[in-house]
Amino acid sequence: MSSRLLKRATTLSTHVESLKTRHRKIDSEITQEHTHAAPDQTKLRWLKTRRLMLRDQMKHYEAILKDLKPLAGHALARKGGVA
């Protein structure tokens, strides 16, 4: 079970990093759209909505990770490893 917890924590951590990358990309797209003389408001609304969805997903997975990491670290410590 301990290796499953560690694998799950690693997978979630990777997923959170992916979400952060996508969030930064959307931030960049929003900034780019604002540089146009007439920004496309529909596109901006969609981008901002998507950015909020990504933020909510990041918070959700980070909360799970917060709970998983001590468990995975404890399981690894019992085996003599370093968390």
Secondary structure as UniProt FT lines:
FT   HELIX           2..34
FT   HELIX           41..78
FT   TURN            79..80
//
